[in-house]
C-alpha cells in the first residue's frame, strides 16, 4: 500500500512537472513555428536555437512589477489566474498516460486517478476553466476585461454543447466513460478517427474554441480588446493566464489522442513479443508523439486562420456545429441499432 | 460606352455548398503556410552577419589628412553653411610657427564638431568642401546611452595617422579628373 502511494506521488509530480515543461517549451515552439510560417527565424538569441528563451520569459514575468488596479476586487483579482492555472492542471489527472508497469510483483497503472467517470470529470473540470477568465475579467473592473470575460463565457457555453454531443457518440459506441476502456475498445475495433470522423472534426473545432486559441481567441483579442480578460494583469499573474492556455492545449491534445487516436496503444504491438513493460514505455512515447503532433496542429491552425467575427463565431457554434453533432449522434445511434 | 478600357465586371456569384463548408479553403491555406515553413528565411542574424552596404554608403564622417599627414581642413565654414540640418560647428585658429607639419594651410579648425543626432547624412558637406577635407565613410555611428555623447569632436572625426581611411569610392572618376586640372591641383 505504501509503495502504491509513493508511486502515485511520484507519478503526480512527474506529470505536473512534465505538463509545465511542455507548456513552457510550447511557447518557444509556437514562436519558432510562427516565425517559420512568416519566413522569419523566430527567437534564436537566448542559447542555441533560443532554447533558453522560455526560461528568460518566465524570469522576466516573475520580476515584473506586481500592479493591481485601484478599483479591482482584491480577492477575486488574485483568485482569477490561480483558478485558471489550477483547473488547467487538474484535467491531466484522469488521462491514462500509458498501460501498466509491473515491478516486484506489483502492477502500477500510469493513470493518476479515475476509472468509471473519467469523461464526466474531464467535462466538469474543463468547463470550470472559464470561471478563471470570468472572475479575472470581472474583478479587474475594466470594460475591456469585462468584454473579454463575457465573450469567453458565451463562447464556452456555445461550444461545450457540440463538444459534449461529439463525445456522446463515442460513449454510445464504446459503452463506457472510462478512458482506459475507450482505448482498449479502439485497440480491439478501430481508432475512433475512422469510426467518428465528423465527431472528431467537431471535437477539434470545439477544442480550439475551449482553449481560446485562434481562430477562436476572441476573449483575448488584442486588436479589439487590448488583451481581453488579462488587460489589467501584470507580472506572474499574467504569466499564469498565458501559461494556462498552453497547458490547456497540452491537455486537450492528450484527450484528443486518447479519444480518437487510440491513446497509448500501438496497433499490433503485442505481436512483436516485447515484454509488457517495454510495450508500456513505447506506448507512452507514442502517446507523447501524438500529443506533440496535435500541439503543432493547433499552432499551425493559429498561424493560418484569421480570427472569427463575433456573430460568425456564434453562428458556427449554434447553427452548424450543434445540428451537425446531433446528426452525428443520431446516425451513430442508428448504426449501432442496425448492426446489433 | 466606357471612357477607358479598364472597367471590370463585378462578379456576385453565390457560394456553392463546397465553398460554404470552408474546409477545403482552410486546408488550402494550411498547405500554403506549411510551404512557407520550408522556404528560405529572409532573416539576417545581425551581429554575426552584417548586411552589405552600398559602396557609396554615407555613414560617419572623416576629417581627411593629406599625404604628409597634415589636416586638410582650413575652417572655411562652407560645410557648416551647406549643412541643411545645421549639425556642424567649428572654431578656427591661426597656424603658429613650427606647426607646419600639423596643418596644411595657415588657418585650421581648432574645434570641429558634428552633432550626429542632427546630421541627416546627405553628404552636402563633402560636396561643399573645397579642400577635400570632409568625407562620409561606410562606418555606421555607434549607439550611446546619452545624447551629448553624439556630438563628435575632432578626436573622433579626424583620420588617424596610422589607419588611413580610403574615400576613393566617394569620388567619381570625373571629380578625380577635374582635380588634375592645373588650377585645381592644390585640392588633391
Boltz contact constraints between the chains, C-beta under 6 A:
constraints:
  - contact:
      token1: [A, 36]
      token2: [B, 37]
      max_distance: 6.0
  - contact:
      token1: [A, 37]
      token2: [B, 33]
      max_distance: 6.0
  - contact:
      token1: [A, 37]
      token2: [B, 36]
      max_distance: 6.0
  - contact:
      token1: [A, 37]
      token2: [B, 37]
      max_distance: 6.0
  - contact:
      token1: [A, 39]
      token2: [B, 36]
      max_distance: 6.0
  - contact:
      token1: [A, 39]
      token2: [B, 39]
      max_distance: 6.0
  - contact:
      token1: [A, 39]
      token2: [B, 41]
      max_distance: 6.0
  - contact:
      token1: [A, 39]
      token2: [B, 42]
      max_distance: 6.0
  - contact:
      token1: [A, 40]
      token2: [B, 43]
      max_distance: 6.0
  - contact:
      token1: [A, 41]
      token2: [B, 41]
      max_distance: 6.0
  - contact:
      token1: [A, 41]
      token2: [B, 43]
      max_distance: 6.0
  - contact:
      token1: [A, 304]
      token2: [B, 29]
      max_distance: 6.0
  - contact:
      token1: [A, 304]
      token2: [B, 30]
      max_distance: 6.0
  - contact:
      token1: [A, 304]
      token2: [B, 33]
      max_distance: 6.0
